Every structure is written in C-alpha cells, then in structure tokens.
Amino acid sequence: MIAIGSDHGGYLLKQEIMKHLKAEGKEFTDVGCFDEKSVDYPVYAKKVTEKIQDGSCELGILVCGTGIGMSMAANKEKGIRAAAVSDCYTAEKTREHNNANVLCLGGRTLGPDLAVKIVDCFLSTPFSGEERHIRRIRMWDK
C-alpha cells in the first residue's frame, strides 16, 4: 500500500499520479489535501510518514511545489528516508542505494508525464540489500 499526500502546490500533480496508480492497479490511500486551498505542507508530510511508521503503508509519495519542503519535513520523522527526485535515474538510485521509502515530487517543477515515469521507476526498483548500503543507512539512525 502507498500513502500519498500533497499540499496545494502539489494537488493537481497528485491527482494525475493517483489516476495513474489506479490505472496500474496499485493500492494507495490519499491523506490529503483535497483541493487547491493553501495548506501547510508539514501536516501532509506527517500524515504520510505516520502511515509508514504504523505499518499500514510500505511507501509514500508526497507532492508540494518543488518536493523539497516535503522531503525536509518527512525526513524529520523516525524511520523515514525521503528523497526529492526530478528524474528516473535518481528515483532508481534512491531506492536501490538508500532504501528510500518516500518519494517527493514538485508539482510546479515536473509535468505529469515525467512525474508518472518517476513514480514507476521508484515503485519498481528494489533496495539492493548490499552490506555497504545497509551500513550507511544505519549511520543515519545514530
């Protein structure tokens, strides 16, 4: 299960991503926001990260204007490894090397076609499980 959330700056792109996920048969839960009225992005970052922390979702997708604010807010939460991504290569590498569990995208910086390609790359790339990557990830928790 995927948790997905946005602020007002990412609302429209979130709609496109959800349409794509639904067409692909991927299960997701939308934690908001639910329109383009101005909201505070940390609220929605927290809602997505809580779904991962409680085990009801394995991965998250967050969308704000640039993806940067959401990634900064999400990374404050224990056990969360969020990455602001703008291309498929970094989407793959953040899963493969960093075992990222939250993808952050920019609704004002990415078009919907590229965004859904990035989502697909992120969701289809497994963590390598290599010892060097595990060691490095463990360093973040210290």
C-alpha distance (Angstrom), angle and dihedral (degrees) to the residues before:
residue distance angle dihedral
M1 . . .
I2 3.80 . .
A3 3.80 124.5 .
I4 3.79 113.3 -147.8
G5 3.76 129.0 -171.0
S6 3.77 141.6 159.2
D7 3.73 144.7 177.3
H8 3.81 122.8 -127.9
G9 3.83 91.6 -80.7
G10 3.79 91.3 57.7
Y11 3.79 99.7 35.5
L12 3.81 98.0 101.6
L13 3.80 94.1 45.7
K14 3.81 89.8 47.2
Q15 3.80 88.2 56.5
E16 3.82 90.4 54.3
I17 3.81 92.1 47.1
M18 3.81 92.0 50.1
K19 3.81 90.8 49.2
H20 3.82 88.3 53.1
L21 3.81 93.9 46.0
K22 3.78 90.4 50.3
A23 3.82 91.5 49.9
E24 3.81 88.9 50.7
G25 3.80 91.8 50.5
K26 3.80 93.6 -116.1
E27 3.80 117.2 152.9
F28 3.79 115.6 -127.3
T29 3.77 141.9 159.0
D30 3.81 121.8 -141.8
V31 3.81 111.8 -141.9
G32 3.83 94.5 -178.4
C33 2.88 166.5 -147.9
F34 3.77 95.9 -163.9
D35 3.82 103.6 -164.7
E36 3.80 141.8 12.2
K37 3.82 96.8 -87.7
S38 3.80 112.4 125.6
V39 3.81 113.5 -89.8
D40 3.80 137.0 164.5
Y41 3.81 111.6 -95.5
P42 3.85 96.2 -148.3
V43 3.82 88.9 67.0
Y44 3.81 91.3 60.9
A45 3.79 94.2 40.3
K46 3.81 87.1 56.6
K47 3.82 92.7 48.2
V48 3.82 91.6 53.7
T49 3.80 94.7 43.7
E50 3.81 91.8 49.4
K51 3.83 89.2 57.1
I52 3.80 89.3 55.1
Q53 3.79 93.8 43.5
D54 3.82 93.4 51.1
G55 3.80 91.2 47.6
S56 3.81 97.1 -119.0
C57 3.83 89.5 116.2
E58 3.78 130.8 32.4
L59 3.79 98.5 -159.1
G60 3.79 139.0 18.9
I61 3.77 138.8 -149.7
L62 3.79 120.8 -158.5
V63 3.80 126.3 -174.8
C64 3.79 127.8 -168.5
G65 3.79 131.5 146.7
T66 3.81 94.9 -69.0
G67 3.81 105.0 0.6
I68 3.79 89.5 -120.7
G69 3.81 99.9 97.8
M70 3.79 91.7 47.2
S71 3.80 91.6 50.4
M72 3.79 92.2 49.5
A73 3.80 92.4 48.9
A74 3.81 94.1 44.6
N75 3.80 93.6 48.9
K76 3.81 90.3 60.2
E77 3.80 88.3 70.5
K78 3.81 122.6 89.5
G79 3.78 114.6 -101.3
I80 3.78 94.7 9.9
R81 3.78 121.9 127.3
A82 3.81 106.1 -176.4
A83 3.79 124.9 177.9
A84 3.79 129.6 -166.9
V85 3.80 103.2 -140.4
S86 3.80 133.8 -177.1
D87 3.82 103.0 173.7
C88 3.79 140.5 38.8
Y89 3.80 96.1 -112.1
T90 3.80 93.9 59.5
A91 3.82 90.7 42.2
E92 3.80 89.0 57.4
K93 3.79 95.4 43.0
T94 3.79 95.3 48.0
R95 3.82 88.9 56.1
E96 3.80 95.6 39.8
H97 3.82 97.9 44.7
N98 3.83 106.2 19.8
N99 3.81 100.4 31.7
A100 3.81 86.9 -132.4
N101 3.78 111.9 -165.5
V102 3.82 98.8 -172.1
L103 3.80 126.1 54.0
C104 3.81 115.2 -156.9
L105 3.79 120.5 -161.2
G106 3.79 136.8 -178.2
G107 3.77 116.7 -120.2
R108 3.80 90.2 -166.3
T109 3.81 96.0 43.6
L110 3.82 104.4 43.2
G111 3.77 132.5 57.1
P112 3.80 117.7 -133.9
D113 3.82 95.5 -109.6
L114 3.80 93.4 56.3
A115 3.80 92.3 39.8
V116 3.80 93.7 57.5
K117 3.82 90.3 47.0
I118 3.80 88.7 53.3
V119 3.81 90.6 48.4
D120 3.81 90.2 51.4
C121 3.81 91.8 49.2
F122 3.79 91.4 49.1
L123 3.79 95.1 46.8
S124 3.81 95.6 44.8
T125 3.80 97.8 47.5
P126 3.81 116.4 88.7
F127 3.80 126.2 -151.9
S128 3.81 108.9 -96.5
G129 3.80 93.1 -134.7
E130 3.80 89.8 -146.3
E131 3.79 113.8 160.3
R132 3.81 93.8 -122.9
H133 3.80 91.2 56.3
I134 3.80 93.0 45.2
R135 3.82 89.6 50.4
R136 3.79 92.1 51.1
I137 3.80 94.0 47.1
R138 3.82 90.3 50.8
M139 3.82 88.8 55.6
W140 3.82 89.4 64.8
D141 3.79 91.2 61.0
K142 3.82 93.8 57.6
